[in-house]
Amino acid sequence: MSAIAGSRAGRSLIEPSSALSVRLIGDYAKIDENCCAAVNIRQSAATGAIKAIGAGRTVVNEPGAKFDDVLYNNFASTNDITNWGFSGQIDYELGPVNLTSITAYRRTDAITNQDSDFTAADLLGRNFQNLRLNTFTQEFRAATNWDGPVNALLGAFYFNESVNQTNEIDWGANARSYANLLIQGASGCAVANPRCTNVSALETQLSPLVGRNLAGTFFANGQGLDESYRLKNEAYSVFGQVDFEIADGLTLTGGLNYTHDRKRYSTNTTSNDVFAGLDFVALARAGGIAQGLIGQGVNPANPAAVQAYASAPATAPIFQAIVAGATAASTNPALNPLLALTPLQFFPPFQNVPNAVESGRVSDGDVSYTARLAWEVTDTVNVYATYATGYKAASVNLSRDSRPCCSQNGVAVAGSDLEKLRTGGLAVTNLSGGSRFAAAEDATLYEFGMKGNWGVASANFAVFKQSIQGFQSNIFTGTGFFLANAGKQSVFGIEFDGSVRPTDALTLSVAMTYLKPKFDEFKLSAFGDLSGTTPAGVSPLSTTLALDYNQPLGNGDRVVFHFDYHYEAPFNLVEGLPGLVFRNPDGSPNASLALAAAREFRQDINDVNASLSYAMENGLSLTVWGRNLLNDRTLLQIFDSPAQTGSLSGYPNQPRTYGVSARFTF
């Protein structure tokens, strides 16, 4: 991986009077890099097809070599990101009231292109994105500075953000050869199955059923999705807080916040993937009816003959039986071999929004509040107890995995947007259920803690219990995201951090966290009922030990040494994977089997970092640094390998890395 990064920042403080100050801050950052490396961690029949395309050359890593730091691709994945912004803060003392205004604007432009099959074969030709974010915020606050036991704060906050995103993801030059091998495998060619077929034979077989010549159209180079997503998000909140000193050192705090959030979103996404646009159930039904009619001596290509046969009293019952048999067979995998090819329909038609059923709007609001009692036991020790509620607005899925809600075991939920689209004849071909957005979540927190600062040493301790109704779950699928709401997630935790300074130059510190999270209720996850299980990605115990040595020299320069060790106890990286959903006999997802499979990727973390700097009085600093000095290799994320059913990929962490850097502060 290579990268060129740079940043600039500037600030200015203007004080026209002792009561008025104006602070202006601006920053600019630029990243131009090749990023990011993904490796194969589990192979499947799809991997065998990729290797066959390679014709003897290595096109994908073996799972046992996932940490060899060798990347296989046919073009470099790139990020070209520009990020800049500015803010202005005005503070004015109006007698016993301090007035504050903070205005900020930020712009992000990101152009990326990824080799998303993560192999040296040209399966996915490109995954190009142009993302533009514009964010404006305005905050006003008025805080009292009264001498009495009561002080208050009132404020308002406004948020305005627009997202404009375009994507192009296409089949590559090797896609047809790759699909041909998989189709041969799925149709039993290896055992001389009479159903054995290939891409060209399928095109010939299906052409009469669709009424056009399909020759050469399946998995053609350049076919895929042309995507466009837009989001407009406006939110405002008004808040207030009152501090009441009940007695000397004992303060009661109460706060209220009202937030209203509104999102408007739209998509304009089209697919020109011919194979993915075919309805295999409808085609098999039509083919079955045609074969039945031929068996009765009726030409299915002659509408008049078919109509006469279907309506004649003597033959109408036979026709109805043909239709019923073809309909039943069309959804039976044992009788409809086309259904086995459904996983290769990687770029199906997209149901755009807004439409006659989905408005493309989500709006909600919430009142949250805080109550806190704090007691300054001594000048160095403070204890507190807090009860608070919180709110997170709805999140919108701006990816190719955005689909209307909802389905269970492939069947649309009664009254859902998916059912309305299907029954109204508005659904695009091969539309499945998913989610457009995750609804708002509400949090409740109980916390008790202690803070102490004795000069040469400090310590903070907290015990808390947090529960989240409607927890927003977000699963990365390799080329998009799946959003869903859990019924409830809760966590009990204990936190401690402390430091000690044996000398003026030396500081030793430690931080420890114990967490016991749980899905109290998550019945409709992508992997089945996860209620009562532990959320993935959360270590039950983590700790960080650090040493900082900052020694001034006689000439005004300084020598600075830093060392830290971070440990996380073993945890599951995922609850499951969308492409590896285990099924019960009734077709519903089996969460127990999904969790058992996920334990294969259970891991812990042991991370050691160090740096040595020479900081000059003139602002120049030179640093030698090392990261992950133990070369502890782990996976940051795992996901279904795009367009490779049964195969898994993952992003490995950074290997042992050394470097030097220079910084100038002025």
C-alpha positions in Angstrom: 0.0 0.0 0.0 1.3 3.4 -0.9 0.0 6.8 0.2 0.6 10.5 -0.2 -1.0 12.6 2.5 -0.8 16.2 3.6 -2.7 18.6 5.8 -2.6 22.2 6.6 -4.4 24.1 9.5 -4.5 27.7 10.6 -6.1 29.6 13.4 -6.5 33.1 14.5 -7.7 34.7 17.7 -9.1 38.3 17.7 -10.0 40.1 20.9 -11.4 43.5 20.2 -12.2 44.0 23.9 -12.0 42.1 27.2 -15.6 41.0 26.7 -15.4 39.9 23.1 -13.3 37.3 21.4 -13.4 35.8 17.9 -11.6 32.5 17.0 -11.2 31.5 13.4 -10.0 28.0 12.4 -9.4 26.5 8.9 -8.0 23.2 7.8 -7.2 21.4 4.6 -6.2 17.7 4.1 -5.4 15.7 1.0 -5.0 11.9 0.7 -3.9 10.1 -2.5 -3.3 6.4 -1.7 -3.5 2.9 -2.9 -5.8 1.3 -0.4 -6.9 -1.2 1.0 -5.6 -4.8 1.0 -8.1 -7.6 1.3 -7.2 -11.3 1.4 -9.0 -14.6 1.0 -9.7 -16.4 4.3 -12.0 -19.2 3.1 -12.2 -20.7 -0.3 -15.1 -22.3 -2.2 -16.0 -23.7 -5.6 -15.9 -20.1 -6.8 -12.2 -19.9 -5.8 -11.5 -23.0 -7.9 -13.0 -21.3 -10.9 -10.9 -18.3 -10.3 -7.8 -20.4 -10.1 -8.7 -22.2 -13.3 -9.0 -18.8 -15.1 -5.5 -18.1 -13.9 -4.2 -21.0 -16.0 -1.3 -21.8 -13.6 -0.5 -18.3 -12.4 -1.4 -17.3 -8.8 -4.5 -15.1 -8.8 -5.6 -15.5 -5.2 -3.9 -16.2 -1.9 -4.4 -19.4 0.1 -6.2 -18.8 3.4 -3.1 -20.0 5.3 -1.1 -17.2 3.7 -3.5 -14.4 4.6 -0.9 -12.7 6.7 2.0 -13.0 4.2 1.3 -9.4 3.1 1.0 -10.4 -0.6 -1.8 -8.8 -2.5 -3.4 -10.2 -5.6 -5.2 -7.8 -7.9 -5.4 -6.8 -11.6 -5.4 -3.1 -10.9 -4.5 -0.9 -7.8 -7.4 0.2 -5.6 -7.2 3.9 -5.1 -8.5 6.7 -2.8 -8.2 10.3 -3.8 -9.8 12.3 -0.9 -9.9 16.0 -0.3 -11.3 17.3 3.0 -11.4 20.9 4.1 -13.4 23.1 6.5 -13.5 26.2 8.6 -15.2 27.4 11.7 -15.7 30.6 13.6 -16.5 31.0 17.3 -17.6 34.2 18.9 -17.7 34.5 22.7 -19.2 37.6 24.4 -19.5 38.3 28.1 -22.8 40.1 28.7 -22.6 40.8 32.4 -23.3 37.5 34.2 -24.1 35.7 30.9 -21.6 34.3 28.5 -22.9 34.1 24.9 -21.3 31.8 22.4 -21.9 31.3 18.6 -20.1 28.5 16.7 -20.5 28.4 12.9 -18.8 25.6 10.9 -18.7 24.3 7.3 -17.0 21.1 6.0 -16.6 19.7 2.5 -15.4 16.3 1.6 -14.7 15.0 -2.0 -13.7 11.3 -2.3 -13.0 9.6 -5.6 -12.3 5.9 -5.2 -11.8 2.9 -7.4 -11.5 -0.7 -6.0 -10.7 -4.1 -7.4 -13.6 -5.5 -5.4 -13.2 -9.2 -6.3 -9.8 -9.0 -4.5 -8.1 -11.4 -6.9 -5.7 -11.0 -9.9 -8.5 -12.2 -12.2 -10.6 -9.6 -13.9 -14.0 -10.6 -12.4 -15.3 -7.2 -11.3 -13.8 -4.6 -13.7 -14.2 -1.6 -11.5 -16.0 -0.3 -8.4 -15.8 3.4 -9.0 -17.3 6.0 -6.6 -17.5 9.8 -6.6 -18.7 11.0 -3.2 -19.4 14.6 -2.2 -20.4 15.7 1.3 -21.3 19.2 2.4 -22.0 19.9 6.1 -23.0 23.1 7.8 -23.6 23.5 11.5 -24.6 26.4 13.7 -24.8 26.5 17.5 -25.8 29.1 20.0 -25.3 29.0 23.7 -26.0 31.2 26.6 -24.4 30.2 29.9 -24.9 32.0 33.2 -22.0 32.9 35.6 -24.0 33.8 38.7 -22.5 33.9 42.2 -25.5 32.0 43.7 -26.1 28.3 44.0 -27.9 28.1 40.6 -26.4 28.4 37.1 -28.0 27.5 33.8 -27.2 27.0 30.1 -29.6 27.3 27.1 -28.7 26.5 23.6 -29.8 25.6 20.1 -28.1 23.6 17.4 -28.7 23.3 13.6 -27.3 20.6 11.3 -27.6 20.6 7.5 -25.8 17.9 5.3 -26.1 16.9 1.7 -24.7 13.7 0.3 -24.3 13.2 -3.5 -22.9 9.8 -4.4 -22.4 8.1 -7.8 -21.1 4.6 -8.3 -20.2 2.3 -11.2 -19.6 -1.4 -10.7 -19.2 -3.7 -13.6 -18.3 -7.2 -14.7 -14.7 -7.5 -16.0 -13.1 -9.3 -18.9 -12.9 -12.7 -17.2 -16.4 -12.7 -15.8 -17.9 -14.7 -18.7 -15.3 -17.5 -18.4 -15.6 -17.5 -14.6 -19.4 -17.8 -14.8 -19.2 -20.5 -17.4 -17.1 -22.7 -15.1 -19.6 -22.1 -12.2 -22.6 -22.8 -14.4 -21.0 -26.1 -15.5 -20.3 -27.0 -11.9 -23.8 -26.1 -10.7 -25.5 -28.1 -13.5 -23.5 -31.2 -12.8 -21.2 -31.3 -15.8 -18.5 -33.1 -13.8 -20.6 -36.2 -13.5 -22.1 -36.3 -17.0 -25.4 -35.0 -15.8 -28.0 -34.6 -18.6 -28.7 -31.1 -17.3 -25.1 -30.1 -17.9 -25.0 -26.7 -19.5 -22.8 -23.6 -20.0 -23.2 -19.9 -20.7 -23.7 -20.2 -24.4 -26.1 -23.1 -24.1 -28.2 -21.2 -21.6 -28.3 -18.2 -23.9 -29.6 -20.5 -26.7 -32.1 -22.3 -24.4 -33.6 -19.1 -22.9 -33.7 -16.9 -26.0 -37.1 -18.3 -27.2 -38.6 -17.8 -23.7 -37.7 -14.1 -23.6 -38.4 -13.5 -27.2 -35.0 -12.2 -28.3 -31.6 -13.4 -29.1 -29.4 -13.6 -26.0 -26.3 -14.9 -27.6 -23.2 -13.3 -26.1 -25.1 -11.2 -23.6 -24.5 -13.0 -20.4 -21.7 -11.7 -18.1 -20.4 -9.4 -20.8 -17.5 -7.1 -19.9 -18.9 -3.7 -18.7 -22.3 -4.9 -17.7 -23.3 -4.0 -14.1 -24.8 -1.2 -12.1 -24.8 2.6 -12.7 -25.7 4.1 -9.4 -26.7 7.5 -8.0 -27.8 8.2 -4.4 -28.7 11.5 -2.8 -29.5 12.4 0.8 -30.5 15.7 2.4 -30.4 15.7 6.2 -31.7 18.5 8.3 -31.8 18.4 12.1 -32.2 20.9 14.9 -32.1 20.6 18.7 -32.8 22.9 21.6 -31.3 22.1 25.0 -31.0 23.4 28.5 -29.2 22.5 31.7 -29.4 23.8 35.3 -26.8 23.2 38.0 -28.0 23.6 41.6 -25.5 23.5 44.4 -27.5 21.9 47.2 -24.7 22.2 49.7 -21.1 23.1 49.6 -19.5 20.6 47.1 -22.8 18.9 46.3 -24.3 19.8 43.0 -27.5 18.5 41.3 -27.6 18.9 37.5 -30.7 18.5 35.3 -30.8 18.7 31.5 -33.3 18.5 28.7 -32.8 18.2 24.9 -35.3 18.0 22.1 -34.0 16.9 18.7 -35.9 16.7 15.4 -34.3 15.0 12.4 -35.5 14.8 8.9 -34.0 12.9 6.0 -34.9 12.9 2.3 -33.2 10.4 0.0 -33.5 9.3 -3.5 -31.8 6.8 -5.9 -31.4 6.6 -9.6 -29.7 3.2 -10.2 -30.0 1.1 -13.3 -28.7 -2.4 -14.1 -27.7 -3.6 -17.6 -26.7 -7.1 -16.4 -28.8 -9.3 -18.8 -28.4 -12.5 -16.8 -29.3 -10.8 -13.5 -32.5 -9.4 -15.1 -34.0 -12.8 -15.9 -36.8 -14.2 -13.7 -35.9 -17.9 -13.4 -39.2 -18.8 -11.9 -41.2 -17.1 -14.6 -39.0 -18.6 -17.4 -39.2 -22.1 -16.0 -43.0 -21.8 -15.7 -43.2 -20.5 -19.3 -40.9 -23.3 -20.4 -42.9 -26.0 -18.5 -46.2 -24.7 -20.1 -44.6 -24.8 -23.5 -43.4 -28.3 -23.1 -46.8 -29.4 -21.9 -48.5 -27.9 -24.9 -46.1 -29.5 -27.3 -46.8 -32.8 -25.7 -50.5 -32.1 -26.5 -49.7 -31.3 -30.1 -50.2 -27.5 -29.6 -47.7 -25.0 -30.9 -46.8 -22.7 -27.9 -45.6 -20.0 -30.4 -49.1 -19.7 -31.9 -51.2 -17.5 -29.5 -54.4 -18.3 -31.3 -53.8 -22.0 -31.0 -52.9 -21.7 -27.3 -56.1 -19.6 -26.6 -58.3 -22.1 -28.4 -56.8 -25.0 -26.5 -57.1 -23.2 -23.1 -60.7 -22.2 -23.6 -62.2 -25.3 -25.3 -64.4 -27.3 -22.8 -62.7 -30.6 -23.6 -59.1 -29.3 -23.3 -59.4 -26.5 -20.7 -59.0 -28.9 -17.7 -55.8 -30.3 -19.3 -54.4 -26.8 -19.9 -55.1 -25.9 -16.3 -53.3 -29.0 -15.1 -50.3 -28.1 -17.3 -50.2 -24.6 -15.9 -50.5 -25.9 -12.3 -47.7 -28.4 -12.8 -45.4 -25.9 -14.4 -46.1 -23.4 -11.7 -45.3 -25.9 -8.9 -42.1 -27.1 -10.7 -40.8 -23.5 -11.3 -40.2 -23.0 -7.6 -38.8 -26.5 -6.9 -35.0 -26.5 -7.1 -35.1 -30.2 -7.9 -37.2 -29.5 -11.0 -35.9 -26.1 -11.9 -32.1 -26.2 -12.3 -32.1 -22.4 -13.1 -32.7 -21.7 -9.4 -29.2 -23.0 -8.6 -27.8 -20.1 -10.7 -29.5 -17.4 -8.7 -26.2 -16.5 -6.8 -24.7 -15.5 -10.1 -27.3 -12.8 -10.6 -25.0 -10.3 -8.9 -26.4 -7.0 -10.4 -30.2 -7.5 -10.4 -32.5 -4.6 -11.3 -32.7 -2.0 -8.6 -36.0 -0.7 -7.1 -35.5 3.0 -7.1 -36.9 5.3 -4.4 -39.1 7.4 -4.1 -41.8 5.3 -5.8 -45.6 4.9 -5.4 -45.1 3.0 -2.2 -41.9 4.4 -0.6 -41.7 8.1 0.0 -37.9 8.4 0.4 -38.5 10.4 3.6 -37.9 9.6 7.3 -38.6 12.0 10.1 -38.5 11.6 13.8 -37.9 13.5 17.0 -37.1 12.8 20.7 -36.8 14.4 24.1 -33.8 13.2 26.1 -32.9 14.2 29.6 -30.1 13.9 32.1 -30.0 13.9 35.9 -26.6 14.0 37.7 -25.6 14.3 41.3 -21.9 15.1 41.9 -20.1 15.5 45.3 -16.7 16.9 45.8 -15.7 14.8 48.7 -12.3 16.7 49.0 -10.4 19.0 46.8 -8.9 16.0 45.0 -11.8 13.5 45.0 -15.2 13.7 43.2 -17.9 11.1 43.1 -21.0 11.2 40.9 -24.2 9.3 39.8 -25.9 9.8 36.5 -29.1 8.8 34.9 -29.5 9.8 31.2 -31.4 9.0 28.1 -30.1 9.5 24.5 -31.3 9.4 20.9 -29.8 8.5 17.6 -31.7 9.5 14.5 -32.6 7.0 11.7 -29.8 5.9 9.4 -30.3 5.6 5.6 -28.8 2.9 3.5 -27.1 4.5 0.5 -25.7 1.4 -1.1 -26.7 -1.2 -3.7 -28.0 -3.3 -0.8 -30.8 -0.8 -0.2 -34.0 -2.7 -0.6 -37.7 -2.2 0.5 -38.6 -3.8 3.8 -39.2 -6.7 4.6 -39.2 -10.4 4.0 -38.9 -13.6 6.1 -37.6 -16.8 4.5 -38.0 -15.1 1.1 -41.7 -14.3 1.7 -42.8 -10.6 1.9 -44.0 -9.6 5.4 -47.7 -8.8 5.4 -48.3 -5.1 5.0 -44.7 -4.4 4.2 -43.5 -2.1 1.4 -42.1 -5.2 -0.3 -45.5 -6.8 -0.4 -47.2 -3.6 -1.6 -44.8 -3.3 -4.4 -45.2 -6.9 -5.5 -49.0 -7.0 -5.2 -49.3 -3.7 -7.0 -47.2 -4.9 -9.9 -44.6 -2.3 -9.2 -41.7 -4.5 -8.1 -38.7 -4.8 -10.4 -37.6 -8.3 -11.5 -35.9 -10.4 -8.8 -36.7 -7.9 -6.0 -35.9 -9.3 -2.6 -36.5 -7.8 0.9 -34.0 -5.8 2.9 -34.0 -2.3 4.4 -33.9 1.2 3.2 -33.0 2.6 6.6 -32.6 1.7 10.3 -35.1 3.5 12.5 -34.1 5.7 15.4 -32.6 4.2 18.5 -33.1 5.3 22.1 -30.6 4.8 24.9 -30.8 4.7 28.7 -27.7 5.0 30.9 -27.1 4.5 34.6 -23.6 5.4 35.7 -21.7 5.7 39.0 -18.1 6.9 39.1 -15.3 8.5 41.0 -12.6 10.9 39.8 -9.4 11.7 41.7 -6.4 13.9 41.0 -3.6 14.2 43.5 -1.0 15.9 41.4 1.5 13.1 41.1 -1.3 10.6 40.5 -4.8 10.5 39.1 -7.5 7.8 38.9 -11.0 7.6 37.3 -13.4 4.7 38.0 -16.9 4.2 36.6 -19.6 1.4 36.6 -22.4 1.7 34.1 -25.4 -0.1 32.6 -26.6 1.0 29.2 -29.6 -0.3 27.1 -30.5 0.7 23.6 -33.9 0.2 22.2 -33.9 -0.4 18.4 -30.1 -0.7 18.2 -28.9 0.0 14.7 -27.0 -3.0 13.3 -24.8 -2.4 10.2 -23.3 -5.4 8.4 -20.7 -4.9 5.6 -21.5 -7.3 2.7 -18.4 -6.7 0.6 -19.8 -4.2 -1.8 -22.6 -2.6 0.3 -24.2 -2.6 3.7 -27.2 -4.2 5.4 -29.0 -2.1 8.0 -31.4 -3.5 10.6 -32.8 -2.7 14.0 -32.4 -5.0 17.0 -35.2 -4.9 19.5 -32.8 -4.2 22.3 -29.1 -4.3 23.1 -27.7 -3.8 26.6 -24.2 -3.7 28.1 -22.8 -3.7 31.7 -19.4 -2.2 32.0 -16.6 -1.2 34.4 -13.9 1.4 33.4 -10.7 2.4 35.1 -7.9 4.7 34.0 -5.1 6.1 36.1 -1.7 7.6 35.9 1.3 8.3 38.1 4.3 10.6 37.7 7.3 9.2 39.6 9.4 12.2 38.2 8.6 15.4 36.4 9.7 13.7 33.1 8.1 10.3 33.5 4.4 9.4 33.4 3.0 5.9 33.7 -0.6 5.2 32.8 -3.1 2.4 32.6 -6.7 2.0 31.3 -8.9 -1.0 31.7 -12.4 -1.8 30.5 -14.7 -4.7 31.2 -17.8 -5.1 29.1 -20.7 -7.6 29.1 -22.9 -6.8 26.1 -26.0 -8.7 25.0 -28.7 -8.7 22.4 -31.7 -8.8 24.7 -33.9 -9.1 21.6 -32.9 -9.4 18.0 -35.3 -11.8 16.3 -35.0 -10.6 12.7 -31.3 -10.4 12.2 -29.9 -11.6 8.9 -28.7 -14.8 10.6 -31.8 -15.7 12.6 -32.9 -15.0 16.2 -29.8 -13.6 18.0 -31.7 -12.8 21.2 -29.6 -13.6 24.3 -26.3 -13.7 22.3 -23.2 -11.5 22.6 -22.7 -8.8 19.9 -19.7 -9.3 17.7 -16.6 -7.0 17.7 -16.8 -6.3 21.5 -14.0 -7.7 23.7 -15.0 -8.5 27.3 -11.8 -7.1 28.6 -9.3 -4.6 27.2 -6.4 -2.8 28.7 -3.8 -0.3 27.7 -0.5 0.3 29.4 1.6 3.4 28.5 4.9 5.0 29.4 5.8 8.6 28.4 9.1 10.2 29.1 9.5 13.9 28.2 13.0 15.2 29.2 13.9 18.8 28.6 17.4 19.6 27.6 19.5 22.6 28.6 19.3 24.2 25.1 15.5 24.3 25.2 15.0 21.1 23.1 13.3 18.0 24.4 13.7 14.2 24.1 10.3 12.4 24.1 9.8 8.7 24.3 6.5 6.9 24.2 5.6 3.2 24.6 2.2 1.6 24.8 0.8 -1.9 24.9 -2.9 -2.7 24.1 -4.6 -6.0 24.8 -8.1 -7.2 24.0 -9.4 -10.6 25.2 -10.8 -13.0 22.6 -14.0 -11.9 20.9 -16.0 -12.9 17.8 -15.4 -10.7 14.8 -18.9 -11.3 13.3 -22.2 -12.8 14.3 -22.5 -14.4 10.9 -22.2 -13.5 7.2 -25.0 -12.7 4.8 -23.7 -15.2 2.2 -23.4 -18.0 4.7 -26.8 -18.1 6.3 -27.6 -21.5 7.8 -31.2 -22.7 7.4 -33.6 -24.7 9.5 -35.8 -27.3 7.8 -38.6 -24.7 7.4 -36.2 -22.3 5.6 -35.7 -19.9 8.5 -32.2 -18.8 9.4 -30.5 -20.8 12.1 -28.6 -18.4 14.4 -26.9 -21.1 16.5 -25.2 -22.6 13.4 -24.2 -19.1 12.2 -22.7 -18.2 15.6 -20.8 -21.6 15.7 -19.3 -20.9 12.2 -18.4 -17.3 13.3 -16.3 -18.7 16.2 -13.8 -19.8 13.6 -12.8 -16.1 13.4 -12.6 -15.5 17.2 -9.4 -13.5 18.0 -7.6 -11.5 20.6 -5.3 -8.4 20.1 -1.8 -7.8 21.4 -0.5 -4.5 20.1 2.8 -2.8 21.0 3.8 0.7 19.7 6.8 2.9 20.5 8.3 6.2 19.3 11.3 8.4 20.0 11.3 12.1 19.2 13.7 14.9 19.3 11.7 18.1 19.6 13.6 21.3 18.9 12.8 24.7 20.5 12.3 26.2 17.0 9.2 23.9 16.4 10.9 21.2 14.4 10.4 17.6 15.6 12.0 14.4 14.3 10.5 11.1 15.2 11.5 7.4 14.8 8.5 5.2 15.4 7.4 1.6 15.2 3.8 0.1 15.2 2.7 -3.4 16.0 6.2 -4.3 17.1 5.1 -7.8 18.1 3.8 -8.3 14.6 0.5 -9.6 16.0 -1.6 -10.3 13.0 -5.4 -10.1 13.2 -8.4 -9.4 10.9 -10.1 -6.0 11.1 -13.2 -7.1 9.3 -14.5 -10.1 7.3 -17.1 -10.3 4.6 -18.5 -12.4 1.8 -16.2 -12.3 -1.2 -18.1 -10.3 -3.8 -19.5 -12.4 -6.6 -17.9 -15.5 -5.1 -20.5 -17.5 -3.3 -19.2 -19.4 -0.2 -15.9 -17.6 -0.2 -14.8 -15.2 2.5 -12.5 -12.2 2.4 -11.0 -10.0 5.2 -9.0 -6.9 5.8 -5.8 -7.7 7.7 -4.4 -5.4 10.3 -1.1 -3.5 9.7 2.0 -5.7 10.0 5.1 -4.6 12.0 5.9 -1.2 10.6 8.7 1.2 11.1 9.1 4.8 10.0 10.5 8.3 10.5 8.6 11.5 10.4 9.2 15.2 10.7 6.8 17.9 11.9 7.1 21.6 12.2 4.9 23.6 14.5 4.6 27.4 14.2 
